[in-house]
């Protein structure tokens, strides 16, 4: 068989192909370049043609990467304290925040009642229909109509009436007394459909300086609310006539006057910690001078036969 002549890729001096030696090894033809190799060759060729532009682009990219922390900080717009304060003031001006005292009042008002004791006229020859009334306040402690008030508001009354926060009126019966703490428990004959009982809280964590409100019907006007602080604990009070001495009282400075008797002393979270029972006034004016007293709710709960906290 005729042999096919093999030729080297090297050329002769005269440009002619020189046949390889008989014993020379023949190299296989190179593999054609792949698609990625072709693309890389094109990129290198483009960079070679535009070398200056390539160097400039690389320099800009390196500068941008090196300066990223500084320019990125300028992108994030962090508000100043002055801007935050201005925004808060603007928000409060549009929708003012409700005070803690207002929240406490809303929490307790559904449980506050007006108490009126009707007494026989203590003088000779009373006019027909003439009657003597004592006005005070009470607080609902059981939603079935159990009400705490002061004993001196209803003591000796021939008839007791209570008015709930809804405006509903009812007669009430005296079912228990605790004279040593000037407390009385009433049972209303009829109650509103959705009567709210107050939430009571132990005085164990109560401290002088804690804010409180007194809710009641001073001089029959109400319901009224006044705000103050706890002025002291474990106080003692002697009535002007000297007929009764009360001990272990909460002293407070929220305004209280005749008619507040029997009303709740309430913390800012809307919990009852005491029953307002007396005010101190060395004169005969019977008006508030800044010192009021309340029976701790533990004593009041005991008067109602409720378990201790």
C-alpha positions in Angstrom: 0.0 0.0 0.0 1.2 3.4 -0.9 2.2 5.4 2.2 0.8 8.8 2.7 3.6 11.3 3.0 3.9 13.2 6.4 5.0 16.7 6.6 6.4 18.9 9.3 4.8 22.3 10.1 8.2 23.9 9.9 9.0 25.5 6.6 12.3 25.5 4.7 14.4 28.5 4.0 12.7 28.8 0.6 9.2 28.5 2.1 8.7 24.9 1.0 7.6 22.2 3.3 10.3 19.8 4.2 9.4 16.2 4.7 10.2 14.9 8.2 12.8 12.2 8.8 11.6 8.7 8.7 12.1 8.2 12.5 10.8 11.6 13.6 7.7 11.7 15.9 4.8 13.5 14.4 2.8 15.9 16.8 -1.0 15.6 16.6 -2.8 18.6 15.4 -3.9 21.1 18.2 -7.5 20.9 19.5 -9.7 23.8 18.3 -10.2 26.5 21.1 -13.4 26.3 23.1 -16.0 29.1 23.4 -14.6 30.5 26.6 -11.1 30.6 25.2 -12.4 32.4 22.1 -14.1 35.0 24.4 -11.0 35.5 26.5 -8.9 36.0 23.4 -11.4 38.7 22.2 -11.3 40.4 25.6 -7.5 40.5 25.6 -7.5 41.8 22.1 -10.0 44.5 23.0 -7.9 45.5 26.0 -4.8 45.6 23.9 -6.5 47.9 21.4 -7.9 50.2 24.1 -5.2 50.0 26.8 -5.5 53.5 28.1 -9.3 53.3 28.5 -8.9 49.9 30.4 -6.4 51.4 32.8 -8.6 54.4 33.5 -11.7 52.3 34.1 -9.7 50.1 36.6 -8.4 53.1 38.5 -11.9 54.5 38.9 -13.2 51.1 40.1 -10.4 50.8 42.7 -11.0 54.4 43.9 -14.7 53.7 44.4 -14.1 50.5 46.3 -11.5 52.2 48.5 -13.8 55.1 49.4 -17.0 53.0 49.9 -17.1 53.4 53.8 -17.0 57.2 53.6 -19.5 57.8 50.8 -21.9 55.1 52.1 -22.1 57.0 55.4 -23.4 60.0 53.6 -26.1 58.0 51.9 -27.7 57.0 55.2 -29.5 60.0 56.7 -29.5 59.6 60.5 -31.8 62.1 62.2 -30.4 64.3 64.9 -31.8 64.6 68.4 -33.3 68.0 67.5 -35.1 66.5 64.6 -36.4 63.6 66.7 -37.6 66.0 69.4 -39.3 68.2 66.8 -41.1 65.2 65.3 -42.3 64.0 68.7 -43.6 67.5 69.6 -45.4 67.7 66.3 -47.0 64.2 66.9 -48.1 65.1 70.4 -49.5 68.4 69.2 -51.7 66.5 66.7 -52.7 63.8 69.2 -51.9 64.8 72.8 -51.0 62.0 75.2 -53.7 61.2 77.9 -52.5 61.8 81.4 -52.0 58.9 83.8 -54.6 60.4 86.1 -57.2 60.5 83.3 -56.4 56.8 82.6 -56.9 55.9 86.3 -60.1 57.8 86.4 -61.5 56.0 83.4 -60.5 52.6 84.9 -62.4 53.3 88.2 -65.3 55.5 87.3 -67.6 52.7 86.4 -67.4 51.4 90.0 -68.0 54.7 91.8 -71.4 55.4 93.2 -73.1 58.3 95.0 -74.4 57.4 98.4 -77.2 59.4 100.2 -78.4 58.6 103.7 -81.8 60.0 104.7 -82.0 60.7 108.4 -84.8 61.9 110.6 -84.8 65.6 111.3 -83.1 66.1 114.6 -85.2 69.0 115.9 -88.7 69.3 117.3 -91.7 69.9 115.1 -90.1 69.0 111.8 -92.0 70.1 108.7 -93.9 67.6 106.7 -91.6 65.9 104.2 -88.6 67.5 105.7 -85.6 65.2 105.9 -81.9 65.4 106.7 -79.4 64.0 104.2 -75.8 62.9 104.4 -74.0 62.6 101.0 -71.0 60.5 100.4 -69.4 58.1 98.0 -69.1 54.4 97.6 -67.2 51.9 95.4 -68.5 48.7 94.0 -66.3 45.7 95.1 -68.5 42.9 93.8 -70.5 43.2 90.6 -73.6 41.8 92.2 -74.1 45.1 94.1 -71.8 45.0 97.1 -70.6 48.6 97.9 -68.0 49.9 100.3 -68.5 53.3 102.0 -67.9 55.1 105.2 -70.0 54.2 108.2 -70.5 57.8 109.2 -72.2 58.5 105.8 -75.0 55.9 106.5 -75.1 55.4 110.2 -78.5 56.1 111.6 -80.1 56.5 108.2 -83.6 55.3 107.8 -83.2 55.0 104.0 -80.1 54.7 101.8 -80.0 55.4 98.1 -77.1 54.8 95.7 -76.7 56.2 92.2 -74.4 54.3 89.8 -72.2 55.8 87.1 -74.8 55.0 84.5 -77.3 57.2 86.3 -79.4 54.2 87.6 -80.7 54.7 91.1 -81.4 52.0 93.7 -82.2 51.7 97.3 -79.5 49.9 99.4 -79.4 47.9 102.6 -76.7 48.1 105.2 -75.4 44.5 105.6 -72.1 44.9 107.6 -70.1 47.4 109.5 -66.6 47.8 110.9 -66.7 50.7 113.3 -63.0 50.6 114.2 -62.3 51.5 110.6 -65.4 53.6 109.9 -66.5 51.2 107.2 -69.8 50.0 106.0 -70.9 47.5 103.4 -74.1 48.1 101.4 -76.1 45.8 99.1 -77.9 47.5 96.3 -81.4 46.2 95.5 -81.0 46.6 91.8 -77.9 47.1 89.7 -77.1 48.0 86.1 -76.8 45.2 83.5 -73.1 45.6 83.1 -71.9 46.7 86.6 -68.1 47.1 86.9 -66.4 46.0 90.2 -63.2 47.9 91.1 -59.9 46.2 91.1 -58.2 46.3 94.5 -54.5 46.2 95.2 -52.5 45.5 98.3 -50.9 48.5 100.0 -47.7 46.4 100.6 -45.8 48.1 97.8 -47.2 51.6 98.4 -44.6 54.3 99.2 -44.7 58.0 100.1 -44.5 59.9 96.9 -46.6 57.5 94.8 -49.2 59.3 92.7 -52.9 58.7 93.6 -56.3 60.1 92.7 -59.4 60.5 94.9 -62.8 60.1 93.2 -66.0 61.1 94.8 -68.8 63.6 95.2 -67.5 66.5 97.3 -70.4 68.6 98.6 -72.6 66.4 96.4 -70.8 67.6 93.2 -69.5 64.8 91.1 -68.2 62.5 90.2 -65.1 64.6 90.8 -61.4 63.6 90.6 -58.4 65.2 92.3 -54.8 64.1 92.0 -52.0 64.0 94.6 -49.4 61.8 96.2 -49.2 59.4 99.1 -47.9 61.6 101.9 -47.3 59.0 104.6 -48.3 55.5 105.9 -49.5 54.1 109.2 -51.0 57.4 110.3 -53.5 58.0 113.2 -56.5 60.3 113.1 -58.7 61.4 115.9 -62.1 63.0 115.1 -62.6 66.6 116.2 -65.2 65.4 118.8 -62.7 62.8 120.0 -65.3 60.1 119.6 -63.3 57.9 117.3 -59.6 57.1 116.7 -58.5 55.6 113.4 -55.1 53.9 113.0 -52.9 52.5 110.2 -54.2 55.1 107.8 -52.8 56.2 104.4 -52.2 60.0 104.4 -52.6 61.7 101.0 -52.8 65.2 99.6 -55.3 64.8 96.8 -58.1 67.3 97.5 -60.9 65.8 99.5 -63.9 67.4 101.1 -67.2 66.4 102.7 -68.9 64.1 100.2 -65.6 62.3 99.3 -66.1 60.1 102.3 -66.3 56.5 101.3 -64.8 57.1 97.8 -61.8 55.2 96.4 -58.2 56.2 96.7 -56.7 55.0 93.4 -53.2 54.4 92.0 -52.2 55.4 88.5 -52.9 51.9 87.2 -56.5 52.2 88.2 -56.4 50.0 91.4 -58.0 50.9 94.7 -55.6 51.0 97.6 -57.8 52.7 100.2 -61.2 54.2 101.1 -61.2 57.9 101.8 -62.5 58.4 105.3 -61.4 61.8 106.9 -59.7 65.1 106.4 -57.7 67.1 108.9 -58.8 70.7 109.6 -58.2 72.5 112.8 -60.9 75.0 112.0 -64.7 74.6 111.8 -64.7 75.2 108.1 -64.6 71.5 107.3 -62.6 72.2 104.1 -59.5 70.5 102.8 -56.1 72.0 103.8 -53.9 69.3 102.3 -54.1 66.4 104.7 -56.5 63.5 103.9 -56.7 60.0 105.3 -57.8 56.7 103.8 -58.4 53.2 105.3 -56.1 50.6 103.7 -58.0 48.4 101.3 -56.9 45.3 103.3 -59.1 46.5 106.2 -61.9 47.4 103.8 -61.9 44.0 102.1 -62.0 42.3 105.5 -65.1 44.4 106.4 -66.8 43.0 103.2 -65.8 39.5 104.1 -63.4 39.2 101.1 -60.3 37.1 101.4 -56.9 38.9 102.0 -54.6 39.6 99.1 
